[in-house]
């Protein structure tokens, strides 16, 4: 298995996993704590040994993302969800704007480091940490371009706790898109290397 394709597939799966859970929270207000922990923890791993280390070193942590990726890039059009695709495309667009602004990138790093220090006192999935990550997204990422419009159940989206979870997950999505770009990910790869990506994702999923 080509290591670069593998890293690109892992990071793209992480983006898809974020989109999956943003959709779930917006519709049901629910996300398993373990799933939330995996994605939020990726924000605190700033000097990983390898790509998988960002997500706890276990492929099983990205099983949902790999499955989502296969469904959306694979040949079975019945499983494609335009809403999930929109979230992924929007995250890629925001990341492109972010990396062009050094000051914003530096600010993002500083804010994440500040939040990491709170881990001495709070769990990664505590309301305090989630609110901190959400505020970073609102302050640093949202102003970069057209805000991501999250569809869902109005009563659920009105709840501050759900808003915070969604924004903190979108921040994790930005982290994944930055990683994807760092390992050579490009938009044209999604179009022209689709078969390679899907095959790699299927192989990775079989290892779980």
C-alpha positions in Angstrom: 0.0 0.0 0.0 1.4 3.4 -1.0 2.1 5.3 2.2 1.1 8.7 0.8 -2.2 7.4 -0.5 -2.7 5.7 2.8 -2.1 9.0 4.7 -4.3 10.9 2.4 -7.1 8.3 2.8 -6.8 8.4 6.6 -7.0 12.2 6.8 -9.9 12.3 4.2 -11.7 9.7 6.3 -11.3 11.9 9.4 -12.9 14.8 7.5 -15.8 12.5 6.5 -16.1 11.3 10.1 -16.5 14.9 11.3 -19.2 15.5 8.6 -21.0 12.3 9.7 -21.1 13.4 13.4 -22.0 17.0 12.6 -25.0 15.7 10.8 -25.9 13.2 13.6 -25.8 15.9 16.3 -27.8 18.4 14.2 -30.6 15.8 13.8 -30.5 13.9 17.1 -28.3 15.8 19.5 -26.4 12.6 20.1 -22.8 11.5 19.7 -21.0 8.8 21.7 -18.5 10.3 24.1 -15.8 8.0 22.7 -16.4 9.3 19.1 -16.3 12.9 20.3 -13.1 12.2 22.3 -11.3 10.8 19.3 -12.0 13.8 17.1 -11.4 16.5 19.7 -8.2 14.8 20.9 -6.8 15.2 17.4 -6.7 19.0 18.0 -4.3 18.4 20.9 -1.8 16.2 19.0 0.4 18.8 17.4 3.6 16.8 17.0 2.5 13.3 15.9 4.9 10.5 15.1 2.7 9.7 12.1 -0.7 10.5 10.7 -2.5 7.7 12.5 -1.1 8.9 15.8 -3.4 12.0 15.5 -6.3 9.6 15.9 -5.1 7.4 18.7 -3.1 5.0 16.6 -6.0 2.7 16.0 -7.7 2.3 12.6 -10.9 1.4 14.3 -11.1 5.0 15.6 -11.8 6.0 12.0 -14.1 3.1 10.9 -17.1 5.4 10.4 -15.0 7.9 8.4 -13.6 5.1 6.2 -17.1 3.7 5.6 -18.5 7.2 4.8 -15.6 7.9 2.4 -16.2 4.6 0.5 -19.9 5.3 0.2 -19.4 8.8 -1.1 -16.5 8.2 -3.5 -17.5 4.7 -4.5 -19.6 3.7 -7.5 -22.8 3.2 -5.5 -24.6 6.6 -6.0 -27.5 5.5 -3.8 -25.4 5.9 -0.7 -24.2 9.5 -1.5 -25.5 12.2 0.8 -25.3 15.8 -0.7 -25.4 17.3 2.8 -22.3 15.4 3.9 -20.6 16.3 0.7 -21.3 19.9 1.3 -19.8 19.8 4.7 -16.6 18.2 3.4 -16.3 20.7 0.5 -16.9 23.6 2.9 -14.2 22.4 5.3 -11.7 22.1 2.4 -12.6 25.6 1.3 -12.1 27.2 4.7 -8.8 25.4 5.1 -7.6 26.9 1.9 -8.4 30.3 3.1 -6.8 29.6 6.5 -3.4 28.5 5.2 -3.0 31.7 3.1 -3.2 33.8 6.3 -0.2 33.3 8.5 -1.5 35.5 11.2 -4.7 33.4 11.5 -2.7 30.2 11.5 -0.5 31.5 14.3 -3.5 32.7 16.3 -5.1 29.3 15.8 -2.0 27.6 17.2 -1.9 29.9 20.2 -5.6 29.4 21.0 -5.3 25.6 20.8 -2.2 25.7 23.1 -4.2 27.7 25.6 -7.0 25.2 25.5 -4.6 22.3 25.8 -3.5 23.7 29.2 -7.1 23.2 30.4 -6.6 19.4 30.1 -4.8 19.5 33.4 -8.2 20.3 35.0 -10.9 19.1 32.6 -11.6 16.1 30.4 -11.4 16.6 26.6 -15.2 16.0 26.3 -16.1 18.3 29.2 -18.4 21.3 28.6 -15.5 23.6 29.3 -13.2 22.2 26.7 -15.9 21.8 24.1 -16.9 25.5 24.6 -13.3 26.5 24.3 -12.8 24.7 21.0 -16.2 26.1 19.8 -15.1 29.6 20.5 -11.8 29.1 18.6 -13.9 28.0 15.6 -16.2 31.0 15.9 -13.4 33.5 16.4 -10.7 32.2 14.0 -12.3 30.0 11.4 -15.9 31.3 10.8 -14.7 34.8 9.7 -12.6 33.3 6.9 -15.5 32.8 4.5 -19.1 31.9 4.2 -20.1 30.1 7.4 -21.0 26.4 7.1 -24.7 26.2 7.2 -25.6 23.2 9.3 -29.0 21.6 8.5 -31.0 19.7 11.1 -33.8 19.8 13.7 -34.3 23.5 14.7 -35.1 22.6 18.4 -31.8 20.6 18.6 -29.7 23.3 16.8 -31.0 26.0 19.2 -29.4 24.2 22.2 -26.0 25.9 23.1 -24.5 22.5 24.0 -25.2 21.1 20.6 -23.9 24.3 18.9 -20.7 24.0 20.8 -20.3 20.3 19.9 -20.9 21.1 16.2 -18.4 24.0 16.2 -15.8 22.0 18.1 -16.2 19.1 15.6 -15.9 21.5 12.7 -12.6 22.7 14.2 -11.5 19.1 14.3 -12.5 19.0 10.6 -10.2 21.9 9.9 -7.4 20.0 11.7 -8.0 17.0 9.4 -8.0 19.1 6.3 -4.7 20.8 7.2 -3.3 17.3 7.8 -4.7 16.1 4.5 -3.0 19.0 2.7 0.3 18.3 4.5 0.4 14.7 3.3 -0.2 15.8 -0.3 -4.0 15.9 -0.5 -5.4 18.0 -3.4 -8.9 18.5 -4.6 -8.0 17.0 -8.0 -6.9 13.8 -6.1 -10.5 13.3 -4.9 -11.7 13.4 -8.6 -8.8 11.7 -10.4 -7.5 9.3 -7.8 -10.9 8.3 -6.6 -10.5 4.6 -7.3 -7.1 4.4 -5.5 -8.6 6.2 -2.5 -11.6 3.9 -2.3 -9.5 0.8 -2.7 -7.2 2.0 0.0 -10.1 2.8 2.4 -11.5 -0.7 1.7 -8.2 -2.3 2.5 -7.8 -0.3 5.7 -11.4 -1.1 6.8 -10.6 -4.8 6.4 -7.7 -4.5 8.9 -10.1 -3.4 11.7 
